[in-house]
């Protein structure tokens, strides 16, 4: 399955569930990764980043006291962040559209729905390698460019405004969970 030699990359797994950390670590080892560090929450992970040069972070959303989104924001915009440019894969069992958008808007590179598999995790790592995105600063946001594709039919500066207006007209309420394929389609435009 692995086309890339991942043996020299450093991975940081951030999850409060030790069984999930063990599963992700096992998958990474099966993909050839040799250097994996674990943290049980965002605060511990941020401390680890000071002395561990992570090339990729795999982070769960639901943790306490510092959850995955707050951790991502600290990494991206914290004045004491050791590496605001590190690729981050958000891992969660909650795949509602508003959550996918919130993760994207916090500065994650990729979004991976649970349950995970080696194939799905490798596809996210491969996407980071093959499709590097420039980092942008827009208002309070700092992270990888959220626009993954260039739209040749777009002719004006108000694209994001019109998209937000279209989203807000959806009626609200409970949003259905998305499949991993729907998440990929959403993120890839």
C-alpha positions in Angstrom: 0.0 0.0 0.0 2.8 2.4 0.9 4.4 4.2 -2.1 6.3 6.6 0.1 9.1 5.7 2.6 7.7 7.2 5.8 10.4 5.8 8.0 12.1 9.2 8.6 9.0 11.1 9.4 8.1 12.0 13.0 4.4 11.6 14.0 2.7 12.9 17.0 -0.5 11.2 18.0 -2.8 13.3 20.3 -5.8 11.4 21.7 -7.1 10.9 25.2 -8.1 7.3 24.5 -5.0 5.0 24.9 -6.6 2.3 22.8 -7.0 4.7 19.9 -3.5 5.9 20.3 -2.3 2.3 20.2 -4.3 1.6 17.1 -3.0 4.7 15.2 0.5 3.9 16.3 0.2 0.3 15.1 -1.1 1.5 11.7 1.8 4.0 11.4 4.3 1.2 12.2 2.7 -1.0 9.6 3.1 1.9 7.1 6.9 2.0 8.0 6.9 4.9 10.4 9.6 4.4 13.1 9.3 7.5 15.2 5.9 8.1 16.9 5.3 10.1 20.1 2.0 10.0 21.9 0.2 12.7 24.0 -3.1 12.3 25.9 -4.4 15.8 25.4 -3.8 19.0 23.5 -1.9 20.6 26.4 0.6 17.7 26.7 1.0 17.6 22.9 1.8 21.3 22.8 4.5 20.8 25.5 5.9 17.8 23.5 6.2 19.9 20.3 8.8 22.1 22.1 11.3 19.2 21.9 9.8 16.8 19.4 10.1 17.9 15.7 6.8 16.4 14.5 6.4 16.2 10.7 2.7 15.3 11.0 0.2 15.5 13.9 -2.8 13.1 14.1 -5.2 14.7 16.6 -8.5 13.6 18.0 -11.2 16.3 18.4 -12.8 15.4 21.7 -10.3 15.7 24.6 -10.1 17.6 27.8 -8.9 19.9 29.2 -7.7 21.1 25.8 -9.6 19.7 22.9 -8.3 19.1 19.3 -9.6 22.4 17.9 -8.1 24.5 20.6 -4.8 22.6 20.2 -4.9 23.2 16.4 -5.5 26.9 17.0 -2.6 27.1 19.6 -0.3 25.4 17.1 -1.3 27.7 14.3 -1.5 31.0 16.0 0.1 30.7 19.5 3.0 33.2 19.9 5.0 30.4 21.5 4.2 27.7 18.9 7.2 25.7 17.9 5.9 24.9 14.4 2.8 26.7 13.1 3.2 25.0 9.7 3.1 21.4 10.8 0.5 19.3 8.9 -2.4 18.2 11.1 -4.9 15.4 10.5 -8.1 15.8 12.6 -9.5 12.4 13.7 -13.1 12.2 15.0 -16.3 10.2 15.0 -18.3 13.3 14.5 -18.7 14.0 10.8 -21.5 16.5 10.6 -20.9 19.2 7.9 -20.6 22.0 10.4 -17.9 20.0 12.3 -15.9 19.3 9.1 -16.1 23.1 8.3 -15.1 24.0 11.8 -12.0 21.7 11.7 -11.1 23.1 8.3 -11.5 26.7 9.6 -9.3 26.0 12.7 -6.4 25.1 10.4 -6.3 21.3 9.9 -4.9 19.9 6.7 -7.0 16.7 6.5 -10.1 15.3 8.2 -10.4 11.6 9.0 -13.6 10.0 10.2 -13.6 7.1 12.7 -13.5 4.2 12.4 -10.1 4.5 10.7 -8.2 2.1 8.6 -4.6 1.9 7.3 -5.8 2.8 3.8 -7.7 5.9 4.9 -4.9 7.1 7.1 -2.3 6.6 4.4 -4.5 8.4 1.9 -4.5 11.5 4.2 -0.7 11.3 4.7 -0.3 10.9 0.9 -2.6 13.9 0.3 -0.4 16.1 2.5 2.7 15.0 0.6 1.3 15.2 -2.9 -0.9 18.3 -2.5 1.0 20.8 -0.3 -1.0 23.9 0.2 0.4 27.4 0.9 -0.3 28.9 4.3 -2.4 32.0 4.4 -3.4 34.6 7.0 -6.9 35.9 6.6 -8.4 37.8 9.5 -8.0 35.5 12.6 -7.3 32.5 10.5 -3.8 31.2 9.9 -3.2 27.8 8.3 -3.2 25.9 5.0 -5.2 27.6 2.2 -8.8 26.3 2.7 -9.4 26.5 -1.0 -8.1 23.2 -2.4 -9.0 23.9 -6.0 -8.8 26.9 -8.3 -12.2 27.6 -9.9 -11.5 29.0 -13.4 -15.2 30.2 -13.7 -14.9 32.5 -10.7 -14.7 36.2 -11.6 -15.1 38.2 -8.4 -13.9 38.8 -4.9 -17.1 37.8 -3.0 -16.8 34.0 -3.4 -16.6 33.3 0.3 -19.4 35.6 1.1 -21.8 34.0 -1.3 -20.8 30.5 -0.1 -21.6 31.5 3.5 -25.0 33.0 2.5 -25.8 29.7 0.7 -24.7 27.7 3.8 -26.8 29.8 6.2 -29.9 29.3 4.1 -29.8 25.6 4.8 -32.3 25.9 7.7 -30.1 24.8 10.6 -31.3 22.1 13.0 -29.6 18.7 13.3 -27.2 18.1 10.4 -26.7 14.6 9.1 -23.4 13.0 9.5 -21.3 12.8 6.3 -19.5 9.7 5.0 -15.8 10.0 4.4 -16.4 10.2 0.7 -18.8 13.2 1.3 -16.2 14.8 3.5 -13.5 14.4 0.8 -15.8 15.9 -1.8 -16.7 18.8 0.5 -13.0 19.6 1.3 -11.9 19.2 -2.3 -14.5 21.5 -3.7 
